[in-house]
Amino acid sequence: MHPFHHAKSNPDKPAYIMAASGEVVTFRQLDDRSNQIAHALRGAGCKPGDTIALFAENSPRYFEICWGAQRAGLYYVCVSSRLTAPEVQYIVEDSGAKLLIAGASKGEVAQQVKAITELEHYWSIDGAIPGYTPLEMLRGEFPPTPIADETAGTDMLYSSGTTGRPKGIRPPLEPNAPIDADSVLMQVLRALSGAGEDSVYISPAPLYHAAPLRYCMTFTRFGATLIIMEKFDAESMLGYIEKYKVTHGQMVPTMFVKLLKLPEDVRHKYDLSSLKWIVHAAAPCPVPVKEQMIEWWGPIIDEYYAGSEGNGMTWVRSPDWMTHKGTVGRAVYGEVHICDENGDEVPVGEEGQVYFGGTNPPNYHNAPDKNAAALNPKHPDWSSLGDVGKLDADGFLYLTDRKAFMIISGGVNIYPQETENVLITHPKVADVAVIGVPDEEFGEAVKAVVQPMPGIQPSDELAAELMEFCLANLSKLKCPKSIDFDPELPRHPTGKLYKRLIRDRYWGKKDSRIV
């Protein structure tokens, strides 16, 4: 299970197609170019266990680099293309990267990064960047044959920093591991997705994020063809599904929302009959949104809960979800434990912090305190991503919220996700964040920050309408006491909301309880 196998058996088959440009990279080309890059990395002094960083938007060169690093036994750090130079500097230096590869579209930031870092090498792709060596030219100096000391490397990804400074997740590397070895994700997808050489997989998200990167590379291992969207657009995605007869894909709930808010005639304009399997995760999906997607696309929508940390996974198919609405599934890797603040398990149906047992705990790079904080105080072999949830009698997990996002109002714990799930279903709401803001009487009060749909103007009347909508669907305690409007909420392209940035407007960075 590796591109080099498919390069031998089906060399001219597209490994991936860039959706907008139409550029095709075959399995033979992917294998040849990743071999050349592996040689170039060795020539730059990168030994197994070393680290490189990749700072680029979705590009046909992206996977050539990742597979080159993978077969050279390196950690490859895929850096968000939305970051500023100091933020990139922090990740590059914290990870210990020996070289940085930057996309020409990020040239201005890349030059700033070079000015404030001291790496051994700086390479560019997709065009020239002053002070950077073009990788397309450099790789031509090396043969398309494998390096002599191939060994499996892996990604080292940084948390998105929604509640603080990002930390690198650095899984251990096994010396001399074969580059085509199986993985937990491969085993799960082989069993649950029906993926194979005939699959066509669409990826609408940024490749620097864990799920798009790992799912794409796993489907490549299966011999599938990838359709890589440079940027997500709801109607364009429907068109690509029809054009390429897409069978599989991975999405996030905000994409579902945008698809459902397309005009009815647009939604039903395209032939989506080729779809066999779609999976979503990364953020909670409001029940009405998922119900509408299943009604539209059929019972082909799976959901999972896991983190980049790889310390556990739950999974649910559409039929089980329909009888357990709101669940993120049952454990398929590790076992789930719900615990109170003392680390003791709570009864079925009660909320608590979600822990995974029977798996390896997270390994946050240069963060021993965070590693320790992830462990259960009573059961140190159980680890948590910081989420709150509950189990039902059938073993299905329901997530309530991130523990860090909990609002404490008058001594009562309020998890904002439930309120957000109601508000996002209103036809005039494009996006929403619910947070706690300072309140003299109750400590915190519930506030909603709403991004209206295009063409909808913020107004006191709209705020009143939305508050009435909440009161009709939620207990008063969970309803916002006030509503503000924002033309665009700070949401990561992968679907995660930067709530910390919104909270800082109301608490101020120095006084905020979220760091």
PAMI-726411 format. One record per residue (C-alpha): x negated, y, z negated; residue number from 1; residue in three letters. Coordinates in steps of 0.25 Angstrom, whole numbers. Layout:
east, north, up, n, res
X, Y, Z, NUM, Ala $
...
END
This chain:
east, north, up, n, res
0, 0, 0, 1, Met $
-8, 11, 5, 2, His $
-9, 20, 18, 3, Pro $
-21, 12, 23, 4, Phe $
-13, -1, 24, 5, His $
-2, 6, 33, 6, His $
-13, 13, 41, 7, Ala $
-18, -1, 45, 8, Lys $
-4, -7, 48, 9, Ser $
4, 5, 53, 10, Asn $
-7, 16, 57, 11, Pro $
2, 25, 65, 12, Asp $
14, 25, 56, 13, Lys $
16, 39, 50, 14, Pro $
12, 39, 35, 15, Ala $
18, 53, 34, 16, Tyr $
25, 64, 42, 17, Ile $
25, 78, 38, 18, Met $
39, 82, 39, 19, Ala $
39, 96, 44, 20, Ala $
26, 96, 53, 21, Ser $
28, 81, 58, 22, Gly $
14, 78, 56, 23, Glu $
12, 63, 55, 24, Val $
1, 56, 48, 25, Val $
0, 41, 51, 26, Thr $
-5, 30, 41, 27, Phe $
-18, 29, 49, 28, Arg $
-20, 44, 48, 29, Gln $
-17, 44, 34, 30, Leu $
-27, 32, 31, 31, Asp $
-38, 38, 40, 32, Asp $
-37, 52, 34, 33, Arg $
-36, 48, 19, 34, Ser $
-48, 39, 22, 35, Asn $
-56, 51, 27, 36, Gln $
-51, 60, 15, 37, Ile $
-56, 49, 6, 38, Ala $
-69, 49, 12, 39, His $
-69, 65, 11, 40, Ala $
-66, 64, -3, 41, Leu $
-77, 54, -6, 42, Arg $
-86, 64, 2, 43, Gly $
-82, 75, -7, 44, Ala $
-87, 67, -19, 45, Gly $
-73, 62, -24, 46, Cys $
-74, 49, -31, 47, Lys $
-63, 39, -36, 48, Pro $
-57, 46, -48, 49, Gly $
-60, 60, -43, 50, Asp $
-49, 70, -40, 51, Thr $
-45, 79, -29, 52, Ile $
-34, 89, -27, 53, Ala $
-24, 92, -16, 54, Leu $
-17, 105, -15, 55, Phe $
-8, 106, -3, 56, Ala $
6, 106, 2, 57, Glu $
12, 94, 9, 58, Asn $
3, 91, 20, 59, Ser $
0, 79, 30, 60, Pro $
-14, 79, 23, 61, Arg $
-9, 77, 9, 62, Tyr $
-8, 62, 10, 63, Phe $
-21, 60, 17, 64, Glu $
-28, 67, 5, 65, Ile $
-20, 59, -5, 66, Cys $
-23, 46, 1, 67, Trp $
-37, 50, 3, 68, Gly $
-39, 53, -11, 69, Ala $
-31, 40, -15, 70, Gln $
-40, 31, -8, 71, Arg $
-52, 38, -13, 72, Ala $
-48, 35, -28, 73, Gly $
-46, 50, -31, 74, Leu $
-35, 58, -39, 75, Tyr $
-28, 67, -30, 76, Tyr $
-21, 79, -36, 77, Val $
-10, 84, -28, 78, Cys $
-8, 99, -32, 79, Val $
5, 107, -30, 80, Ser $
4, 116, -18, 81, Ser $
12, 126, -26, 82, Arg $
1, 129, -36, 83, Leu $
-7, 142, -38, 84, Thr $
-22, 141, -37, 85, Ala $
-24, 141, -53, 86, Pro $
-14, 130, -54, 87, Glu $
-21, 122, -43, 88, Val $
-35, 125, -50, 89, Gln $
-29, 119, -63, 90, Tyr $
-25, 106, -56, 91, Ile $
-38, 105, -48, 92, Val $
-47, 107, -60, 93, Glu $
-39, 99, -70, 94, Asp $
-39, 87, -61, 95, Ser $
-53, 88, -58, 96, Gly $
-52, 88, -43, 97, Ala $
-65, 88, -35, 98, Lys $
-58, 94, -23, 99, Leu $
-46, 101, -18, 100, Leu $
-38, 99, -5, 101, Ile $
-29, 110, -2, 102, Ala $
-19, 113, 9, 103, Gly $
-21, 125, 18, 104, Ala $
-7, 130, 15, 105, Ser $
-12, 131, 1, 106, Lys $
-25, 138, 6, 107, Gly $
-23, 151, -2, 108, Glu $
-21, 144, -16, 109, Val $
-32, 134, -12, 110, Ala $
-42, 145, -10, 111, Gln $
-39, 151, -23, 112, Gln $
-41, 137, -29, 113, Val $
-54, 136, -23, 114, Lys $
-58, 149, -29, 115, Ala $
-55, 144, -43, 116, Ile $
-60, 130, -43, 117, Thr $
-73, 123, -41, 118, Glu $
-70, 110, -33, 119, Leu $
-80, 102, -25, 120, Glu $
-71, 102, -12, 121, His $
-60, 110, -7, 122, Tyr $
-53, 104, 6, 123, Trp $
-41, 109, 14, 124, Ser $
-30, 103, 22, 125, Ile $
-20, 108, 33, 126, Asp $
-29, 120, 36, 127, Gly $
-41, 128, 31, 128, Ala $
-43, 134, 18, 129, Ile $
-55, 143, 16, 130, Pro $
-65, 136, 7, 131, Gly $
-59, 122, 9, 132, Tyr $
-63, 111, 18, 133, Thr $
-53, 106, 28, 134, Pro $
-50, 91, 24, 135, Leu $
-45, 88, 38, 136, Glu $
-59, 91, 44, 137, Met $
-66, 85, 32, 138, Leu $
-59, 72, 33, 139, Arg $
-64, 70, 48, 140, Gly $
-78, 68, 43, 141, Glu $
-74, 55, 36, 142, Phe $
-70, 41, 42, 143, Pro $
-55, 36, 41, 144, Pro $
-60, 24, 34, 145, Thr $
-58, 21, 19, 146, Pro $
-69, 25, 9, 147, Ile $
-77, 14, 3, 148, Ala $
-72, 16, -11, 149, Asp $
-57, 17, -10, 150, Glu $
-50, 17, -23, 151, Thr $
-36, 22, -27, 152, Ala $
-34, 36, -31, 153, Gly $
-21, 43, -36, 154, Thr $
-14, 56, -37, 155, Asp $
-17, 65, -49, 156, Met $
-4, 74, -50, 157, Leu $
-2, 86, -59, 158, Tyr $
11, 88, -66, 159, Ser $
19, 100, -60, 160, Ser $
18, 108, -73, 161, Gly $
33, 111, -75, 162, Thr $
30, 112, -90, 163, Thr $
15, 116, -91, 164, Gly $
2, 115, -84, 165, Arg $
1, 103, -74, 166, Pro $
-7, 90, -79, 167, Lys $
-13, 80, -69, 168, Gly $
-8, 66, -70, 169, Ile $
-21, 57, -68, 170, Arg $
-18, 42, -67, 171, Pro $
-30, 33, -69, 172, Pro $
-37, 28, -57, 173, Leu $
-41, 13, -56, 174, Glu $
-55, 11, -51, 175, Pro $
-56, 5, -37, 176, Asn $
-41, 3, -36, 177, Ala $
-36, -1, -22, 178, Pro $
-30, 11, -15, 179, Ile $
-18, 3, -11, 180, Asp $
-14, -2, -25, 181, Ala $
1, -2, -29, 182, Asp $
7, 8, -39, 183, Ser $
19, 9, -48, 184, Val $
25, 19, -38, 185, Leu $
23, 10, -26, 186, Met $
29, -2, -34, 187, Gln $
41, 7, -38, 188, Val $
44, 12, -24, 189, Leu $
42, -1, -17, 190, Arg $
53, -7, -26, 191, Ala $
62, 5, -26, 192, Leu $
61, 13, -13, 193, Ser $
60, 2, -2, 194, Gly $
48, 9, 4, 195, Ala $
40, 3, 15, 196, Gly $
34, 5, 28, 197, Glu $
47, 9, 35, 198, Asp $
50, 20, 25, 199, Ser $
50, 35, 28, 200, Val $
48, 43, 15, 201, Tyr $
51, 58, 15, 202, Ile $
43, 67, 5, 203, Ser $
49, 81, 3, 204, Pro $
41, 86, -9, 205, Ala $
27, 91, -11, 206, Pro $
16, 80, -11, 207, Leu $
8, 85, -22, 208, Tyr $
19, 80, -32, 209, His $
19, 66, -38, 210, Ala $
31, 60, -32, 211, Ala $
30, 65, -17, 212, Pro $
15, 61, -17, 213, Leu $
16, 48, -24, 214, Arg $
29, 43, -16, 215, Tyr $
23, 47, -3, 216, Cys $
10, 40, -5, 217, Met $
18, 28, -10, 218, Thr $
27, 28, 2, 219, Phe $
14, 29, 11, 220, Thr $
9, 16, 4, 221, Arg $
22, 9, 8, 222, Phe $
19, 13, 23, 223, Gly $
31, 23, 24, 224, Ala $
30, 36, 32, 225, Thr $
31, 49, 24, 226, Leu $
39, 61, 28, 227, Ile $
32, 73, 21, 228, Ile $
40, 86, 20, 229, Met $
31, 98, 19, 230, Glu $
41, 105, 10, 231, Lys $
55, 101, 6, 232, Phe $
67, 106, 13, 233, Asp $
81, 99, 11, 234, Ala $
86, 99, 25, 235, Glu $
72, 96, 31, 236, Ser $
71, 84, 23, 237, Met $
85, 79, 28, 238, Leu $
79, 81, 42, 239, Gly $
67, 73, 39, 240, Tyr $
74, 62, 33, 241, Ile $
82, 61, 46, 242, Glu $
70, 63, 55, 243, Lys $
61, 53, 49, 244, Tyr $
72, 43, 44, 245, Lys $
66, 44, 30, 246, Val $
69, 33, 21, 247, Thr $
63, 37, 8, 248, His $
60, 49, 0, 249, Gly $
57, 56, -13, 250, Gln $
64, 69, -18, 251, Met $
67, 78, -30, 252, Val $
80, 82, -35, 253, Pro $
78, 97, -30, 254, Thr $
77, 91, -16, 255, Met $
91, 84, -18, 256, Phe $
97, 97, -23, 257, Val $
92, 104, -10, 258, Lys $
97, 93, -1, 259, Leu $
111, 93, -8, 260, Leu $
112, 108, -6, 261, Lys $
110, 108, 9, 262, Leu $
123, 111, 16, 263, Pro $
131, 99, 18, 264, Glu $
130, 99, 34, 265, Asp $
114, 99, 32, 266, Val $
114, 88, 22, 267, Arg $
122, 79, 31, 268, His $
115, 83, 44, 269, Lys $
104, 73, 43, 270, Tyr $
103, 58, 44, 271, Asp $
98, 53, 31, 272, Leu $
102, 38, 33, 273, Ser $
87, 33, 33, 274, Ser $
85, 37, 18, 275, Leu $
84, 24, 10, 276, Lys $
78, 30, -3, 277, Trp $
75, 43, -10, 278, Ile $
69, 45, -24, 279, Val $
69, 57, -32, 280, His $
62, 62, -45, 281, Ala $
54, 73, -51, 282, Ala $
66, 81, -57, 283, Ala $
79, 77, -63, 284, Pro $
90, 76, -52, 285, Cys $
104, 81, -56, 286, Pro $
115, 70, -55, 287, Val $
124, 77, -45, 288, Pro $
112, 80, -36, 289, Val $
108, 65, -36, 290, Lys $
123, 61, -34, 291, Glu $
124, 69, -22, 292, Gln $
111, 64, -16, 293, Met $
115, 50, -18, 294, Ile $
129, 53, -12, 295, Glu $
122, 59, 0, 296, Trp $
110, 50, 2, 297, Trp $
115, 37, -4, 298, Gly $
110, 29, -16, 299, Pro $
96, 29, -11, 300, Ile $
91, 40, -21, 301, Ile $
81, 34, -32, 302, Asp $
76, 42, -44, 303, Glu $
64, 41, -53, 304, Tyr $
58, 47, -65, 305, Tyr $
43, 47, -66, 306, Ala $
31, 57, -67, 307, Gly $
18, 59, -60, 308, Ser $
12, 53, -73, 309, Glu $
17, 39, -68, 310, Gly $
20, 35, -82, 311, Asn $
34, 29, -79, 312, Gly $
46, 29, -69, 313, Met $
61, 27, -69, 314, Thr $
69, 25, -56, 315, Trp $
84, 24, -52, 316, Val $
91, 21, -39, 317, Arg $
103, 28, -35, 318, Ser $
113, 17, -39, 319, Pro $
108, 16, -53, 320, Asp $
107, 31, -54, 321, Trp $
122, 32, -50, 322, Met $
126, 24, -62, 323, Thr $
116, 31, -71, 324, His $
116, 46, -65, 325, Lys $
105, 55, -70, 326, Gly $
95, 43, -73, 327, Thr $
81, 43, -68, 328, Val $
81, 28, -68, 329, Gly $
75, 16, -76, 330, Arg $
61, 14, -78, 331, Ala $
53, 7, -66, 332, Val $
39, 10, -72, 333, Tyr $
37, 10, -87, 334, Gly $
49, 10, -97, 335, Glu $
56, 22, -102, 336, Val $
57, 26, -116, 337, His $
65, 38, -122, 338, Ile $
59, 44, -135, 339, Cys $
62, 55, -145, 340, Asp $
52, 65, -149, 341, Glu $
45, 55, -159, 342, Asn $
43, 45, -148, 343, Gly $
54, 35, -152, 344, Asp $
63, 29, -142, 345, Glu $
78, 35, -142, 346, Val $
91, 27, -140, 347, Pro $
96, 25, -126, 348, Val $
104, 37, -122, 349, Gly $
96, 47, -130, 350, Glu $
86, 57, -124, 351, Glu $
72, 58, -127, 352, Gly $
58, 59, -120, 353, Gln $
56, 49, -109, 354, Val $
44, 40, -110, 355, Tyr $
38, 29, -101, 356, Phe $
32, 17, -107, 357, Gly $
24, 5, -101, 358, Gly $
16, 14, -92, 359, Thr $
3, 23, -92, 360, Asn $
5, 37, -98, 361, Pro $
3, 49, -91, 362, Pro $
-12, 54, -89, 363, Asn $
-12, 69, -88, 364, Tyr $
-26, 74, -84, 365, His $
-33, 82, -94, 366, Asn $
-21, 82, -103, 367, Ala $
-22, 73, -115, 368, Pro $
-12, 80, -123, 369, Asp $
-2, 78, -112, 370, Lys $
-5, 64, -111, 371, Asn $
-3, 62, -126, 372, Ala $
10, 70, -125, 373, Ala $
16, 61, -115, 374, Ala $
15, 49, -124, 375, Leu $
26, 44, -134, 376, Asn $
21, 47, -148, 377, Pro $
27, 33, -153, 378, Lys $
23, 25, -140, 379, His $
11, 31, -134, 380, Pro $
12, 21, -122, 381, Asp $
25, 29, -118, 382, Trp $
23, 42, -110, 383, Ser $
33, 53, -106, 384, Ser $
34, 64, -95, 385, Leu $
41, 73, -105, 386, Gly $
55, 70, -100, 387, Asp $
67, 68, -108, 388, Val $
78, 57, -105, 389, Gly $
86, 46, -110, 390, Lys $
89, 31, -106, 391, Leu $
103, 25, -104, 392, Asp $
106, 11, -108, 393, Ala $
102, 6, -94, 394, Asp $
88, 11, -95, 395, Gly $
90, 23, -86, 396, Phe $
83, 36, -89, 397, Leu $
89, 49, -89, 398, Tyr $
80, 62, -90, 399, Leu $
85, 74, -97, 400, Thr $
74, 84, -95, 401, Asp $
59, 87, -97, 402, Arg $
57, 88, -112, 403, Lys $
49, 101, -109, 404, Ala $
62, 107, -103, 405, Phe $
71, 105, -115, 406, Met $
79, 117, -120, 407, Ile $
81, 118, -135, 408, Ile $
93, 127, -137, 409, Ser $
98, 128, -152, 410, Gly $
90, 116, -155, 411, Gly $
97, 108, -144, 412, Val $
89, 101, -133, 413, Asn $
94, 104, -119, 414, Ile $
88, 98, -107, 415, Tyr $
90, 107, -95, 416, Pro $
90, 97, -84, 417, Gln $
105, 94, -86, 418, Glu $
108, 109, -84, 419, Thr $
100, 110, -72, 420, Glu $
106, 97, -66, 421, Asn $
120, 104, -67, 422, Val $
116, 118, -62, 423, Leu $
108, 112, -50, 424, Ile $
121, 106, -45, 425, Thr $
128, 120, -43, 426, His $
129, 124, -29, 427, Pro $
123, 138, -31, 428, Lys $
110, 132, -38, 429, Val $
98, 129, -31, 430, Ala $
89, 126, -43, 431, Asp $
89, 127, -58, 432, Val $
81, 127, -70, 433, Ala $
87, 126, -84, 434, Val $
77, 131, -96, 435, Ile $
78, 135, -110, 436, Gly $
75, 150, -112, 437, Val $
73, 158, -126, 438, Pro $
85, 160, -134, 439, Asp $
85, 167, -147, 440, Glu $
97, 159, -153, 441, Glu $
94, 145, -148, 442, Phe $
80, 145, -145, 443, Gly $
82, 142, -130, 444, Glu $
94, 144, -121, 445, Ala $
97, 136, -108, 446, Val $
94, 145, -95, 447, Lys $
96, 141, -81, 448, Ala $
87, 147, -70, 449, Val $
95, 145, -57, 450, Val $
90, 146, -42, 451, Gln $
102, 149, -34, 452, Pro $
105, 142, -21, 453, Met $
101, 151, -8, 454, Pro $
111, 162, -6, 455, Gly $
116, 161, -20, 456, Ile $
113, 174, -28, 457, Gln $
110, 174, -43, 458, Pro $
121, 181, -51, 459, Ser $
128, 181, -64, 460, Asp $
140, 175, -58, 461, Glu $
131, 163, -53, 462, Leu $
125, 162, -67, 463, Ala $
139, 161, -73, 464, Ala $
143, 151, -62, 465, Glu $
132, 142, -65, 466, Leu $
134, 143, -80, 467, Met $
148, 139, -79, 468, Glu $
144, 127, -70, 469, Phe $
135, 122, -81, 470, Cys $
145, 124, -92, 471, Leu $
155, 115, -83, 472, Ala $
144, 104, -82, 473, Asn $
136, 105, -95, 474, Leu $
138, 107, -110, 475, Ser $
136, 122, -114, 476, Lys $
123, 119, -121, 477, Leu $
116, 114, -108, 478, Lys $
121, 126, -100, 479, Cys $
112, 138, -97, 480, Pro $
115, 150, -106, 481, Lys $
110, 159, -94, 482, Ser $
106, 157, -79, 483, Ile $
95, 164, -72, 484, Asp $
92, 164, -57, 485, Phe $
79, 161, -50, 486, Asp $
77, 161, -34, 487, Pro $
68, 149, -35, 488, Glu $
65, 140, -47, 489, Leu $
50, 136, -49, 490, Pro $
52, 122, -44, 491, Arg $
41, 112, -40, 492, His $
43, 107, -26, 493, Pro $
44, 93, -32, 494, Thr $
57, 97, -40, 495, Gly $
51, 100, -53, 496, Lys $
55, 114, -59, 497, Leu $
44, 123, -66, 498, Tyr $
53, 126, -78, 499, Lys $
41, 131, -86, 500, Arg $
40, 143, -76, 501, Leu $
55, 146, -78, 502, Ile $
54, 145, -93, 503, Arg $
42, 154, -93, 504, Asp $
51, 165, -88, 505, Arg $
60, 165, -100, 506, Tyr $
50, 160, -111, 507, Trp $
37, 166, -106, 508, Gly $
25, 157, -105, 509, Lys $
19, 160, -119, 510, Lys $
32, 157, -126, 511, Asp $
37, 145, -118, 512, Ser $
38, 132, -125, 513, Arg $
35, 126, -112, 514, Ile $
20, 126, -108, 515, Val $
END
